[in-house]
Amino acid sequence: MRRGSRRRWLVDYPRAVPLAIFLLVAAVTIVSVFSIERGERVRQSAELNRQAQSMASAIERRAYSNSSFLRAGAALFGAQDQITAELFREFVAELRLDSDYRGAEGIGWAPALTAGDLEDFEVQLNSRRVGLSRVTPSLEEVPRQQLVPILYLQPDTLRNRRALGFDMYSEAVRREAMDQATRTVRPTASGRVTLVQEGGNEASGFLIYMPVFDGTGPTRSLKGFIYSPFNADQFLASASELVTGAEANVRFYDIQGGERILMAASSSWADEGEVVEREVDLANRSMMLVVQSTREATLSPLSMITLLFGLAVASLLLVVARLLTQQAQEDSRSLEWFAQQNSIRNSLTRELNHRVKNTLANVLSIVSMTRRRADSLDEFAEGIDNRIRALSATHDLLTQSEWGTTPIASVIEVELAPYTGDQDHDVVAEGPAVELAPNDALSLGLAIHELSTNAAKYGALSVPGGRISIHWELVKENLARIDWVESGGPRVGLPSKRGFGTDLIEKIVAHELRHPVELEFHPDGVRCNLLVPVREPGEFELRSKQKAAHRGH
């Protein structure tokens, strides 16, 4: 029962069922892709957090390494009476900057001076130098009592030489970091600055200062600062080298007064994308690291494979389901056709049985009445032969129409065929196109046969110049009237006794047609009026339907 119900769905919904299957599989595919993408996003988010943490740790390690070098330098220089160029170069050489100290411009020394120490400082600055260098900005430009000019900066490159003699204490951001380092006696990073080494460019940078004191305890005095300048982009790139895994977009901010000041950023930074923020402690200064995922807003390879495979399966199932629905429809039509054929066969059997009985009843009536009216065996045989032939002619006409409806004109034409070609007589038949049921056509054929036979023996067809006029019309939608009129024949008188033809027409034909027959023996010729029912197509129409159904298969 369930299987039949499912098969019925394929027949009743030939388009909806395949579409529903396609949508179901497509929905499962979409849910699967969504789950995969959700898992991929979770994995990407975890990876992004890992990268952010690793990057923050790398930056702090770089800063810690630098702070360690600066602390060592501060301890060394604090114990020295004088910091010479040879001492500073030896110290920096031991640090091996090229391998262990990437991202920094170098290490420098800047003594803490007063305005009175400026002349001696410039002499020391210009010793063993070809060009004359002075402290910038000059005291005339920016009057001040405290100065921290750069005396040494290694490695000794053309870029670093630009910074020699620059008084870092004259600039507010640097001065704030140096004051903070002096108070805490810890390595301290400055905010965003533009290094003097940039030569006028606007590249971002920062410095880490470590104060150097002369003596210990309350009586100690500030000797100067050992420091490292950093280009922010190079520092961020050197920290990125310590991070393994997929590349990510990075932005590095200085936090000052609650506001973020951009220090460095990846060139491929996008306006949209998942980001993770990490606060970084860079040499006693809080900075912010923002890491952005580089994953594009597209499906992952696994999701794409799942989507394509799911759509392929959905399309295949759609085609298969469509083929099944077409097959189910064909099977259903075949079953309906066989059921229809069985019904038609049963109807035709009943129809044939009914018509055979009617025909046999007519034959028996004709035989009985012919026997009673015949005076000899030859007359009986001739009467029977003619009337059976009349029935046969009408049967042939019905067979040609496959026992469907038969036109009145065809019935009259068949029965009057022996007389229409005779030039001595005039036979006229006219009327509208009216179709009769098979039994009514047989009864009309018998009546026309008897009337034409009587006319050939005794009436208008028995002499030259005789005329027969047959006219029919619809008096109602379901009733036709047929008028038979003879003229030009011998004068007609009332018969002395009732003949077989009269009884056949007035009894058998009237009974079959279910309407009375008016038969008048007018002196000018016999006249007969028949009322024939025009029936709605009944069981005899099944034959044409059967034929059409057979052609359809």
ChimeraX attribute file (.defattr): number of C-alpha atoms within 10 A of each C-alpha:
attribute: neighborCount
match mode: 1-to-1
recipient: residues
	/A:1	6
	/A:2	7
	/A:3	8
	/A:4	9
	/A:5	10
	/A:6	11
	/A:7	16
	/A:8	16
	/A:9	15
	/A:10	22
	/A:11	21
	/A:12	14
	/A:13	13
	/A:14	19
	/A:15	15
	/A:16	13
	/A:17	18
	/A:18	23
	/A:19	19
	/A:20	13
	/A:21	16
	/A:22	22
	/A:23	16
	/A:24	13
	/A:25	20
	/A:26	19
	/A:27	15
	/A:28	15
	/A:29	21
	/A:30	17
	/A:31	13
	/A:32	16
	/A:33	21
	/A:34	15
	/A:35	13
	/A:36	18
	/A:37	18
	/A:38	12
	/A:39	12
	/A:40	16
	/A:41	15
	/A:42	12
	/A:43	12
	/A:44	16
	/A:45	16
	/A:46	12
	/A:47	15
	/A:48	23
	/A:49	19
	/A:50	16
	/A:51	23
	/A:52	24
	/A:53	20
	/A:54	18
	/A:55	26
	/A:56	26
	/A:57	18
	/A:58	19
	/A:59	23
	/A:60	17
	/A:61	15
	/A:62	24
	/A:63	24
	/A:64	16
	/A:65	14
	/A:66	23
	/A:67	23
	/A:68	14
	/A:69	21
	/A:70	25
	/A:71	21
	/A:72	15
	/A:73	22
	/A:74	22
	/A:75	13
	/A:76	15
	/A:77	24
	/A:78	20
	/A:79	13
	/A:80	11
	/A:81	9
	/A:82	10
	/A:83	15
	/A:84	13
	/A:85	15
	/A:86	8
	/A:87	14
	/A:88	19
	/A:89	16
	/A:90	10
	/A:91	18
	/A:92	18
	/A:93	13
	/A:94	8
	/A:95	13
	/A:96	11
	/A:97	17
	/A:98	12
	/A:99	7
	/A:100	11
	/A:101	18
	/A:102	18
	/A:103	21
	/A:104	22
	/A:105	23
	/A:106	20
	/A:107	27
	/A:108	23
	/A:109	27
	/A:110	26
	/A:111	21
	/A:112	21
	/A:113	18
	/A:114	12
	/A:115	12
	/A:116	10
	/A:117	11
	/A:118	15
	/A:119	12
	/A:120	9
	/A:121	18
	/A:122	17
	/A:123	13
	/A:124	13
	/A:125	21
	/A:126	15
	/A:127	11
	/A:128	8
	/A:129	9
	/A:130	7
	/A:131	7
	/A:132	10
	/A:133	15
	/A:134	17
	/A:135	20
	/A:136	17
	/A:137	16
	/A:138	13
	/A:139	14
	/A:140	7
	/A:141	8
	/A:142	10
	/A:143	11
	/A:144	13
	/A:145	10
	/A:146	14
	/A:147	23
	/A:148	23
	/A:149	29
	/A:150	26
	/A:151	23
	/A:152	24
	/A:153	26
	/A:154	19
	/A:155	18
	/A:156	11
	/A:157	12
	/A:158	9
	/A:159	13
	/A:160	21
	/A:161	17
	/A:162	15
	/A:163	22
	/A:164	22
	/A:165	22
	/A:166	22
	/A:167	24
	/A:168	20
	/A:169	20
	/A:170	20
	/A:171	12
	/A:172	12
	/A:173	16
	/A:174	22
	/A:175	17
	/A:176	16
	/A:177	22
	/A:178	28
	/A:179	15
	/A:180	20
	/A:181	23
	/A:182	20
	/A:183	9
	/A:184	13
	/A:185	16
	/A:186	18
	/A:187	31
	/A:188	26
	/A:189	29
	/A:190	24
	/A:191	24
	/A:192	21
	/A:193	21
	/A:194	19
	/A:195	22
	/A:196	18
	/A:197	18
	/A:198	16
	/A:199	12
	/A:200	9
	/A:201	10
	/A:202	10
	/A:203	16
	/A:204	18
	/A:205	23
	/A:206	22
	/A:207	26
	/A:208	29
	/A:209	31
	/A:210	31
	/A:211	30
	/A:212	29
	/A:213	21
	/A:214	16
	/A:215	13
	/A:216	9
	/A:217	8
	/A:218	6
	/A:219	7
	/A:220	11
	/A:221	13
	/A:222	15
	/A:223	21
	/A:224	26
	/A:225	28
	/A:226	26
	/A:227	29
	/A:228	23
	/A:229	25
	/A:230	23
	/A:231	22
	/A:232	25
	/A:233	19
	/A:234	16
	/A:235	20
	/A:236	23
	/A:237	17
	/A:238	18
	/A:239	22
	/A:240	19
	/A:241	10
	/A:242	14
	/A:243	18
	/A:244	11
	/A:245	10
	/A:246	11
	/A:247	14
	/A:248	19
	/A:249	17
	/A:250	25
	/A:251	19
	/A:252	24
	/A:253	22
	/A:254	23
	/A:255	18
	/A:256	13
	/A:257	7
	/A:258	7
	/A:259	9
	/A:260	13
	/A:261	16
	/A:262	15
	/A:263	23
	/A:264	22
	/A:265	19
	/A:266	16
	/A:267	9
	/A:268	10
	/A:269	16
	/A:270	12
	/A:271	7
	/A:272	9
	/A:273	14
	/A:274	15
	/A:275	17
	/A:276	17
	/A:277	17
	/A:278	17
	/A:279	15
	/A:280	21
	/A:281	17
	/A:282	23
	/A:283	23
	/A:284	18
	/A:285	17
	/A:286	15
	/A:287	22
	/A:288	21
	/A:289	21
	/A:290	18
	/A:291	27
	/A:292	24
	/A:293	24
	/A:294	19
	/A:295	15
	/A:296	8
	/A:297	8
	/A:298	9
	/A:299	16
	/A:300	16
	/A:301	9
	/A:302	13
	/A:303	20
	/A:304	15
	/A:305	13
	/A:306	17
	/A:307	21
	/A:308	13
	/A:309	13
	/A:310	21
	/A:311	19
	/A:312	14
	/A:313	16
	/A:314	23
	/A:315	19
	/A:316	13
	/A:317	17
	/A:318	21
	/A:319	15
	/A:320	13
	/A:321	21
	/A:322	19
	/A:323	14
	/A:324	17
	/A:325	23
	/A:326	16
	/A:327	14
	/A:328	19
	/A:329	19
	/A:330	13
	/A:331	13
	/A:332	15
	/A:333	14
	/A:334	13
	/A:335	12
	/A:336	12
	/A:337	17
	/A:338	13
	/A:339	12
	/A:340	16
	/A:341	19
	/A:342	12
	/A:343	14
	/A:344	19
	/A:345	15
	/A:346	12
	/A:347	16
	/A:348	16
	/A:349	12
	/A:350	13
	/A:351	14
	/A:352	13
	/A:353	12
	/A:354	13
	/A:355	14
	/A:356	12
	/A:357	12
	/A:358	15
	/A:359	17
	/A:360	12
	/A:361	13
	/A:362	21
	/A:363	16
	/A:364	12
	/A:365	14
	/A:366	21
	/A:367	17
	/A:368	12
	/A:369	18
	/A:370	22
	/A:371	18
	/A:372	11
	/A:373	14
	/A:374	15
	/A:375	10
	/A:376	9
	/A:377	10
	/A:378	10
	/A:379	14
	/A:380	17
	/A:381	14
	/A:382	13
	/A:383	19
	/A:384	19
	/A:385	11
	/A:386	14
	/A:387	19
	/A:388	16
	/A:389	15
	/A:390	21
	/A:391	20
	/A:392	14
	/A:393	18
	/A:394	24
	/A:395	19
	/A:396	14
	/A:397	20
	/A:398	22
	/A:399	13
	/A:400	11
	/A:401	14
	/A:402	16
	/A:403	19
	/A:404	21
	/A:405	23
	/A:406	24
	/A:407	18
	/A:408	24
	/A:409	18
	/A:410	16
	/A:411	22
	/A:412	20
	/A:413	15
	/A:414	17
	/A:415	25
	/A:416	19
	/A:417	10
	/A:418	10
	/A:419	16
	/A:420	14
	/A:421	11
	/A:422	12
	/A:423	10
	/A:424	14
	/A:425	20
	/A:426	19
	/A:427	18
	/A:428	12
	/A:429	16
	/A:430	14
	/A:431	13
	/A:432	13
	/A:433	12
	/A:434	16
	/A:435	21
	/A:436	22
	/A:437	22
	/A:438	22
	/A:439	19
	/A:440	21
	/A:441	25
	/A:442	27
	/A:443	24
	/A:444	27
	/A:445	27
	/A:446	26
	/A:447	26
	/A:448	22
	/A:449	24
	/A:450	21
	/A:451	23
	/A:452	22
	/A:453	19
	/A:454	17
	/A:455	22
	/A:456	16
	/A:457	11
	/A:458	17
	/A:459	25
	/A:460	29
	/A:461	27
	/A:462	18
	/A:463	17
	/A:464	14
	/A:465	14
	/A:466	21
	/A:467	21
	/A:468	24
	/A:469	15
	/A:470	20
	/A:471	17
	/A:472	22
	/A:473	16
	/A:474	18
	/A:475	11
	/A:476	10
	/A:477	9
	/A:478	11
	/A:479	15
	/A:480	20
	/A:481	15
	/A:482	20
	/A:483	16
	/A:484	20
	/A:485	20
	/A:486	24
	/A:487	21
	/A:488	19
	/A:489	24
	/A:490	17
	/A:491	15
	/A:492	15
	/A:493	12
	/A:494	10
	/A:495	8
	/A:496	6
	/A:497	7
	/A:498	10
	/A:499	12
	/A:500	18
	/A:501	19
	/A:502	16
	/A:503	14
	/A:504	21
	/A:505	26
	/A:506	18
	/A:507	13
	/A:508	19
	/A:509	24
	/A:510	21
	/A:511	14
	/A:512	18
	/A:513	19
	/A:514	13
	/A:515	15
	/A:516	17
	/A:517	19
	/A:518	14
	/A:519	16
	/A:520	13
	/A:521	15
	/A:522	16
	/A:523	14
	/A:524	17
	/A:525	24
	/A:526	24
	/A:527	20
	/A:528	20
	/A:529	18
	/A:530	23
	/A:531	22
	/A:532	28
	/A:533	20
	/A:534	18
	/A:535	14
	/A:536	12
	/A:537	13
	/A:538	10
	/A:539	13
	/A:540	19
	/A:541	16
	/A:542	20
	/A:543	18
	/A:544	14
	/A:545	14
	/A:546	17
	/A:547	12
	/A:548	11
	/A:549	14
	/A:550	11
	/A:551	8
	/A:552	8
	/A:553	8
